[in-house]
């Protein structure tokens, strides 16, 4: 017979509260609290009239068993979750400890109540057979859980696929393995199902085929080159850069050719957004390449090339507002406008890259463009954000120098590109344009220098004059003007 544990239960309750903050397995502390609440209910019941209560020895034994069960849960948290945390013991070790403690507590309770437990199993073969059959699935799951822990093939955090179920492994217990699906649901798979069925562990870099079809009228090599360049030129969220994405022709089917962009998923299971980004990148790549995207089927519905957003806007209106072209008349602007190329870029795509050559500039029709400068420490810093009506890249167009910054689309961007050939005839005919362009560019550069370097007025004026002379010399040389054209010398 045991003494009623009236002081042990409050001590265990206080101990569980002390362990709450440092413990990871707080569910076990909640379970221990539940046992102690049951003990408190039984203890309060002892104040009822004696006629309403069972024998005092029964109340005493049951209350003591509840305290023992609570103590087992608290001991597991203290030993395995805190003291042996750095040892990284398999989870099933603590669960076996709990199961063994529960069995011992229940058998002890039955023994205290006068039940001949050993006699039941020794004299009843039928009961033993029934119990064995009833525990068959549970024992199979427990054996599977032990095998999974010892083999170590599946770990918490892995993305696995077993039959129709796929998701991230949350934890492995003796009887089940919890899987968190892409939809956020939690699925409990019996361990014997994992040990008897094929299980795929999806590793980072999993290959993904993004398929689409195009008609036979499109040159396959031209299409493949355009798609590969777009997929490799700028990072795509969720897609690994190494190995590089590529495009293949999969099938010559009746009426169309089936293509596939082959990419590697950087994070297993997070593929919906990544595949969407790949499709968007393919759309803009085909549009820039002049391939009729409206012919794509089973991929994405697109408007005809001529109806692309922003292209219907009169490009001469954009040129007319550009300061470096302020001296040109409408006929000259229309001549330059005939050389403009409409381009569209998806979010995250590089329009120009710092350090690359490129004799062209861009006029933004819609969207936002982030201008990034890469410092010597290799970090890209945003210098400014360009809006519709702004332009960039004019220094490379007029001087042929390498790009001093990168331009990345923050959203969908529609723009016009002007190359050197579109300006060559006009500037040859109007050499004084070179001097005016150098004045405008020098003024823009000085405005930035005043903000960045906090130059005084006199220094800024002197800097602007020096920059203007240097820019005029470079423009004159790049466009092959004579030495006295535009007062270059």
C-alpha positions, -999 to 999 in steps of 0.1 A, spaced: 0 0 0 13 34 -9 10 67 9 -12 92 -10 13 114 -30 -3 147 -21 31 165 -20 47 147 -50 21 158 -76 25 196 -69 63 192 -71 60 175 -104 37 202 -117 61 229 -106 90 209 -122 71 207 -155 66 245 -155 103 250 -149 111 227 -179 86 244 -203 109 271 -217 140 251 -224 122 220 -235 115 211 -272 91 182 -265 64 204 -249 37 180 -259 50 156 -233 48 182 -206 12 189 -216 5 152 -213 21 151 -179 -1 181 -169 -31 162 -180 -23 132 -157 -17 156 -128 -51 173 -135 -67 139 -133 -49 132 -100 -62 166 -87 -97 156 -97 -94 123 -78 -79 141 -48 -108 166 -47 -132 137 -49 -119 123 -16 -137 152 1 -171 138 -10 -192 116 14 -176 82 19 -207 65 7 -202 80 -28 -166 68 -31 -151 34 -39 -127 17 -15 -99 41 -4 -73 17 -15 -86 18 -51 -85 56 -51 -50 56 -36 -36 31 -62 -52 49 -92 -40 83 -80 -5 70 -74 -5 55 -110 -15 88 -125 14 105 -107 38 78 -120 26 83 -156 32 121 -153 67 114 -138 75 92 -168 67 120 -192 87 146 -173 116 122 -169 117 117 -207 118 154 -213 146 159 -187 168 130 -198 163 128 -236 153 164 -245 177 183 -222 205 162 -207 211 141 -238 201 166 -265 237 168 -279 239 130 -282 211 130 -309 196 97 -298 169 83 -321 133 92 -312 123 56 -307 146 53 -277 125 77 -257 93 62 -270 104 27 -259 112 42 -225 77 56 -223 60 24 -235 80 3 -210 71 27 -182 34 27 -191 33 -11 -192 51 -14 -159 27 12 -143 -4 -5 -156 7 -40 -146 16 -27 -111 -18 -10 -108 -36 -43 -118 -14 -62 -93 -22 -37 -65 -59 -41 -73 -56 -79 -69 -58 -89 -106 -37 -120 -114 -21 -106 -146 5 -134 -150 -22 -161 -146 -43 -146 -174 -15 -150 -200 -2 -183 -186 -35 -201 -186 -53 -186 -216 -38 -195 -249 -68 -180 -266 -63 -147 -249 -27 -147 -260 -36 -155 -296 -62 -128 -296 -38 -102 -281 -11 -112 -307 -35 -107 -336 -47 -74 -322 -12 -61 -318 1 -74 -351 -2 -41 -370 12 -21 -341 42 -44 -337 48 -42 -375 47 -4 -373 71 -4 -343 95 -27 -361 93 -4 -392 100 27 -370 131 10 -355 143 0 -389 139 35 -403 158 50 -373 187 25 -376 190 27 -413 189 65 -414 177 67 -449 148 91 -442 154 122 -420 132 150 -407 132 177 -433 135 154 -463 110 157 -491 97 122 -499 72 106 -522 54 74 -513 26 63 -535 2 92 -539 15 110 -508 44 135 -510 57 161 -486 83 170 -460 91 146 -432 82 163 -399 91 135 -375 95 97 -373 78 79 -344 77 43 -334 43 37 -351 41 64 -378 59 90 -398 43 125 -401 44 141 -436 36 177 -443 22 181 -478 26 210 -502 -9 221 -492 1 223 -455 -18 192 -445 -2 166 -422 -4 130 -432 5 102 -408 20 72 -427 22 39 -409 58 29 -407 52 -6 -421 38 12 -452 71 30 -457 92 -2 -453 71 -22 -477 65 4 -505 90 23 -527 99 56 -513 116 84 -533 137 110 -514 137 141 -536 171 158 -533 180 195 -541 186 198 -578 157 175 -588 153 177 -625 120 192 -638 106 192 -673 86 222 -683 69 212 -715 53 233 -743 46 228 -780 52 250 -811 43 246 -848 67 232 -874 70 267 -890 93 278 -861 130 271 -866 137 246 -837 173 257 -832 164 294 -831 137 286 -805 160 265 -784 188 292 -785 163 319 -774 149 299 -745 183 287 -732 197 323 -733 167 336 -714 169 308 -688 206 312 -682 211 350 -685 193 360 -652 186 340 -620 152 325 -616 138 321 -580 137 285 -570 158 273 -600 194 262 -596 219 279 -618 243 249 -618 238 228 -638 225 254 -663 190 250 -676 186 238 -712 159 233 -738 153 201 -759 129 190 -786 112 159 -772 88 148 -799 78 154 -836 41 151 -832 13 157 -857 9 194 -861 35 205 -837 69 199 -821 70 192 -784 97 210 -765 108 209 -728 128 234 -707 149 212 -684 156 229 -651 168 219 -616 147 228 -586 167 245 -559 143 234 -531 124 201 -534 86 205 -532 86 242 -539 80 239 -576 48 257 -584 62 292 -582 95 282 -598 77 265 -628 55 296 -632 87 318 -633 101 295 -660 70 298 -681 70 336 -678 107 336 -688 99 315 -719 71 338 -729 93 369 -729 122 351 -746 100 340 -775 84 374 -777 118 391 -780 130 366 -805 100 375 -828 85 340 -825 47 341 -827 39 331 -791 2 330 -799 8 296 -814 18 281 -781 -8 255 -769 -10 235 -737 13 261 -720 -1 296 -716 -25 318 -735 -8 348 -750 -18 378 -771 -5 383 -807 29 398 -810 16 430 -826 -7 436 -796 20 433 -770 14 457 -741 32 490 -746 41 485 -783 11 504 -795 24 536 -780 40 560 -805 78 557 -800 84 592 -814 66 606 -784 91 589 -762 121 601 -783 107 637 -782 109 638 -744 145 625 -743 169 653 -734 198 641 -755 176 642 -786 161 677 -779 176 693 -810 161 669 -835 131 678 -856 102 654 -861 115 640 -894 148 631 -877 129 616 -847 108 595 -871 140 583 -888 154 572 -855 121 557 -845 122 534 -875 153 518 -859 137 512 -825 131 476 -814 103 468 -790 113 444 -762 96 430 -732 112 415 -700 98 395 -671 104 402 -634 140 395 -624 155 395 -660 186 414 -667 182 440 -694 218 451 -693 247 438 -672 275 458 -656 309 452 -673 294 440 -706 298 459 -739 267 472 -757 262 502 -780 226 507 -772 202 525 -749 166 517 -737 134 538 -733 109 525 -708 73 524 -719 58 505 -689 71 488 -657 99 495 -634 136 490 -638 161 487 -610 196 501 -617 222 481 -597 258 489 -591 281 461 -581 308 473 -557 343 457 -555 331 435 -526 307 418 -551 274 431 -536 248 447 -558 234 480 -545 204 496 -559 212 531 -573 178 541 -586 145 529 -600 135 539 -635 99 546 -643 80 548 -676 94 577 -697 129 572 -683 158 560 -703 192 543 -695 223 530 -712 229 562 -732 266 563 -722 273 530 -739 253 541 -770 272 573 -775 307 563 -764 308 525 -768 321 521 -733 312 490 -712 282 492 -690 288 509 -657 257 494 -640 231 467 -644 195 471 -652 170 445 -639 133 444 -645 114 447 -612 81 439 -629 70 433 -665 89 459 -685 81 470 -721 107 492 -736 124 503 -769 160 496 -777 180 520 -799 213 508 -813 242 527 -827 231 521 -863 198 539 -856 217 571 -846 247 569 -870 231 586 -901 215 614 -881 246 623 -861 267 622 -893 243 647 -909 240 668 -877 274 667 -861 265 696 -837 242 670 -821 273 654 -805 282 685 -786 246 690 -773 245 653 -762 278 657 -743 264 687 -725 232 669 -714 252 638 -703 277 658 -684 250 676 -666 233 643 -656 266 629 -644 273 661 -623 239 660 -607 247 624 -594 281 635 -583 267 664 -563 244 641 -544 270 613 -539 301 634 -532 283 666 -519 303 689 -542 301 726 -539 288 748 -567 322 758 -581 336 723 -580 305 709 -597 307 735 -624 344 727 -631 337 689 -630 308 694 -655 330 713 -680 357 686 -678 333 658 -682 316 675 -712 349 679 -730 358 642 -724 324 630 -734 325 650 -766 358 635 -776 345 600 -770 313 605 -789 332 621 -818 356 592 -820 330 565 -816 308 578 -844 338 585 -867 331 623 -869 358 646 -882 381 663 -856 363 697 -861 328 683 -861 307 696 -833 337 716 -821 353 685 -808 388 699 -809 
